[in-house]
Amino acid sequence: MIDLLKVDSLEEAIEKLYSECVNNHFNVDIEEIDVKNSLGRVLAEDIVSKVNVPEFDRSTVDGYAVIAKDTEGANDTIPTFLNVVGESLMGLPCDISIKNGECVYVPTGGMLPKGANACVMIEYTENITDKKLAVYNSVAEGQSVIKKGDDVKEGAIVLSKGKRINAADMGFLSSVAVGKIKAYRKLNVTIISTGDELIDGDEKDTLGKIRDVNTNLLIGLSNKYNLNVINNFLLKDEEILLEKTISEAMTNSDVVVTSGGSSKGKKDASSVVIDRLTSSKVLTHGIAIKPGKPTITAYDNKTKTIVVGLPGHPVASAVLFKLIVVDTIRKLMGVKEKESVCEGTITENIPASPGRTTIQLVKIDDKFNIIPIYGRSGLIHTLSMADGFVKLELNQEGINKGEKVKMYYL
Amino acid sequence: MIDLLKVDSLEEAIEKLYSECVNNHFNVDIEEIDVKNSLGRVLAEDIVSKVNVPEFDRSTVDGYAVIAKDTEGANDTIPTFLNVVGESLMGLPCDISIKNGECVYVPTGGMLPKGANACVMIEYTENITDKKLAVYNSVAEGQSVIKKGDDVKEGAIVLSKGKRINAADMGFLSSVAVGKIKAYRKLNVTIISTGDELIDGDEKDTLGKIRDVNTNLLIGLSNKYNLNVINNFLLKDEEILLEKTISEAMTNSDVVVTSGGSSKGKKDASSVVIDRLTSSKVLTHGIAIKPGKPTITAYDNKTKTIVVGLPGHPVASAVLFKLIVVDTIRKLMGVKEKESVCEGTITENIPASPGRTTIQLVKIDDKFNIIPIYGRSGLIHTLSMADGFVKLELNQEGINKGEKVKMYYL
């Protein structure tokens, strides 16, 4: 029997599910993908630069590559004269060597000739003849030059395993000559909404029914968090039907998420079925969190599937999907990323719920005021108005009006 | 002739491009899409609720629907007795009417019988017989009931044109019986990197060359901002080749973005070609912004294409892509959304550039300190380390260490 009173803390629930997955080799498989298609994917390897960046000493100005010492004492009125012995062409190797008293024209980004250790901007020079240059400025060694490897050294780890790739990383990978990367594949998710009272969003003839909100809500969150929704179902609370659907979904999904049917007082088919279908049995039934208490987690070793039963309440189901499903997967992939958070000033007191993690939906204004959104249970409207949530930890005291708080974006 | 000295402010540049697009009917076409596929899309219509939410008076508890007045005076020790005249079944219409002295069992979410105006939680009742209930609590009218339309009224505008759809909206749309929405289609973008010195990210034999960073960087940003990259090219700075490529791209793209080849001192093929290919001619060549000055904008009425020439410098190209391309499209679609921003404390002085908008890359730490990232021109590494940027407006003074600043996520 499953004891509803034995609730886990949020951390315990995650830890149980995570350990079960790790001990039974949950597949966070790796695939090679093109950097062009890598936005939002998670690196499954450390990326080692294959090259020095830049790959050669180069000029940061349009001007002349010189030996710095040759320009000593040059100024506005007393130039130094140098012999122009060639030109470095953009995009081509430069085979010229210079000796004291010599210089070479170099464009911005162009390769320095051997022997040169600084560049003089063209604005500070004057061509006396094709071969003779007056230099009106003294430059120090290294001036207007980026040396080979200054930005990135060959062999250096430039991005670490667990990094979620953003657009800048995609450009950065190109700069270190990496065109393909090993990333964790996108996990496959099946979403099942259950409830005798539920109907599809646009069905007619609906007296007594409630429209199914969670399917589209959880599809949206899955898309946002880079999970691949392969199927979704809307089922009556019938144990046989539910068992058949979850069981089939487990054969081709990495994660099966049900919502509804897990709270006390309703027909509790989900927990019975999940218990029967998984090798771990129900790991957690009930989490000390508000809202979101009636949450079920389990893992099946044979099919390598995480099965999570979320509450039917849309706000609870969205928050627990993020905190249990998304965060456990992140932990399994070793994702190192900053949470998308913002700091602001809370505009009302938020009471804590003793012994429970408390989640309060909030919105944020232009002045970084964080405003709690209250709404009666089940009103999806409140979720649509929210920018994110504030989280009070298990043993944290309530938050007072005017305090600085951290908002997690939903 | 194009005068490089006549730079526009960022606002002028956007306004010129925006007006040209509006006056010449740039197509931000509308298509009907399924709510299931709508994450990140922009609404092209106001969404009107087709139903009341809830669609009937319903109970928020497991218990008995009553006439509130009948429970007056009931308490722990002195119950009121009511006749149980039926049960409201979950998911079905309830045809029962109750009169004074009668009650009906209703589950959470179940429909109230006619005549009832409150519910008593089952915990406060006792079944004396099948037909006789003792009520140990007095309830007020409306208690534990959500009335028809309490959350959303039929005919109300629930989401406005210009809203970018998030996961909560997807759920919310389901709750108001909307399964399909009109959204702006994803615009098609072609990305062209130019430069004699540029080579593909993973090419070998590269002395004197520079790896093309901007193609993958701009693909990443396009993906992030819901633009559809249909093609990308890496070209030498050859006018004929560039003209042919841009011209062909204009036939099937809504936006053609080039990068490189727009700055003074380099071969300036981009501006000449863009000027020749567009009905508007070059609208802006040079923006008072640092970095990012050598930016070109134009619009072609015949092909309905926005053409933007970005600087070759990756940081400048990323920032200007966001500020010109993304923000102009947002304006054309009338997108109403909060910028993704965060407030924090700047850890160093940031000097302003007189007469220019200044963009400073920054990162943010756990304590919401905002730390400027400096790097020599062209070092892509700096962009990969940044979380976002701080923006100093045209005539804004520098920011002092310790001030509160707004960071825009990149």
Interface residues (C-beta under 8 A of the other chain):
Chain A: V35 K36 S38 L39 V51 V53 P54 E55 F56 T60 D62 L89 M90 G91 L92 P93 C94 P107 T108 G109 G110 M111 I146 D150 D151 V152 V158 L159 I165 N166 A167 A168 D169 M170 G171 F172 L173 S174 S175 V176 A177 V178 G179 K180 G195 D196 E197 L198 D200 G201 D202 E203 T206 L207 G208 K209 I210 R211 D212 V213 N214 T215 N216 L217 L218 I219 G220 L221 N223 K224 G265 K266 P314 A318 K338 V341 C342 E343 G344 I364 F368 R376 S377 G378 L379 I380 H381 L383 S384 A386 D387 L410
Chain B: V35 K36 S38 L39 V51 V53 P54 E55 F56 T60 D62 L89 M90 G91 L92 P93 C94 P107 T108 G109 G110 M111 I146 D150 D151 V152 V158 L159 I165 N166 A167 A168 D169 M170 G171 F172 L173 S174 S175 V176 A177 V178 G179 K180 G195 D196 E197 L198 D200 G201 D202 E203 T206 L207 G208 K209 I210 R211 D212 V213 N214 T215 N216 L217 L218 I219 G220 L221 N223 K224 G265 K266 P314 A318 K338 V341 C342 E343 G344 I364 F368 G375 R376 S377 G378 L379 I380 H381 L383 S384 A386 D387 L410
